[in-house]
Amino acid sequence: MNRLCVVLTGMLLISGMLAVARYSLADQVHSSPNAQAQFVGTWKLVSTEEKLKDGSSRAYQDVGPRGTGYLIYTADGHMCVELTGADRPKWLGVLRAI
């Protein structure tokens, strides 16, 4: 139980630091004429759409219609993305110390 609390606390701290970093750069990014600088920050996936050859569209198959995800762009040119399907099977593993 203690280990789970430590992991959750760490995740909350990281989320908080990302939020602070995003808002501290907000004035600098929005006043910049550089289009690349306007993408710096953390972006949350709202929806996905895949265009098919016949012209129709559907939700992106890897994450489904209820997928979640985040995209992070940093000012120094790094990028990180995470996409997860909401209907994926739950992991049944157990956290253990190695």
C-alpha positions in Angstrom: 0.0 0.0 0.0 2.8 2.4 0.8 4.4 1.8 -2.5 1.2 2.6 -4.3 0.9 5.9 -2.4 4.4 6.8 -3.3 3.7 6.1 -7.0 0.5 8.1 -7.0 2.2 11.0 -5.1 5.0 11.0 -7.7 2.5 11.1 -10.6 0.6 14.0 -8.9 3.9 15.9 -8.4 4.9 15.4 -12.1 1.5 16.5 -13.3 1.8 19.6 -11.0 5.3 20.4 -12.3 4.1 20.1 -15.9 1.2 22.4 -15.2 3.4 25.0 -13.6 5.9 24.8 -16.4 3.2 25.3 -19.0 1.7 28.3 -17.4 5.0 29.9 -16.5 5.9 29.8 -20.2 2.4 30.9 -21.4 3.2 34.6 -21.7 6.5 34.0 -23.5 4.9 31.5 -25.9 1.8 33.5 -26.8 3.7 36.7 -27.4 6.2 34.9 -29.7 5.7 35.3 -33.5 7.3 31.9 -33.9 4.6 29.3 -34.8 6.7 26.5 -33.3 6.8 28.2 -29.9 3.0 28.3 -29.8 2.9 24.5 -29.6 5.0 24.2 -26.5 3.1 22.7 -23.7 1.0 19.6 -22.8 -2.0 18.8 -25.0 -4.8 16.4 -24.0 -6.5 14.1 -26.7 -10.1 15.2 -27.3 -11.0 12.8 -30.1 -9.5 10.8 -33.0 -10.6 10.5 -36.6 -9.2 8.3 -39.3 -10.2 9.1 -42.9 -10.8 6.0 -45.0 -10.1 5.6 -48.8 -13.9 5.6 -49.5 -14.1 9.1 -47.9 -15.8 8.0 -44.7 -14.3 8.4 -41.3 -14.1 6.4 -38.0 -12.4 6.6 -34.6 -8.7 5.7 -34.8 -8.6 1.9 -34.2 -5.7 1.8 -31.8 -7.4 3.9 -29.2 -11.0 3.6 -30.1 -13.8 6.2 -29.7 -13.0 6.7 -26.0 -9.2 6.8 -26.1 -7.1 8.9 -23.9 -3.8 10.5 -24.5 -1.3 13.3 -24.0 1.2 15.1 -26.2 4.0 17.1 -24.8 6.2 19.6 -26.7 9.1 21.3 -25.0 10.8 24.6 -25.8 14.1 22.8 -26.5 12.6 20.6 -29.2 11.7 17.4 -27.4 8.4 15.6 -27.8 6.6 12.9 -25.9 3.2 11.2 -26.7 1.1 8.6 -24.9 -2.1 7.1 -26.3 -4.3 4.5 -24.5 -7.4 2.7 -25.6 -10.1 2.9 -22.9 -11.3 -0.6 -23.8 -7.9 -2.3 -23.5 -7.7 -5.2 -21.1 -6.7 -4.4 -17.6 -3.2 -5.4 -16.4 -3.4 -8.1 -13.8 0.2 -8.0 -12.7 1.3 -7.3 -9.2 3.9 -4.6 -8.3 6.8 -6.2 -6.6 10.2 -5.0 -5.5 13.0 -6.5 -7.5 
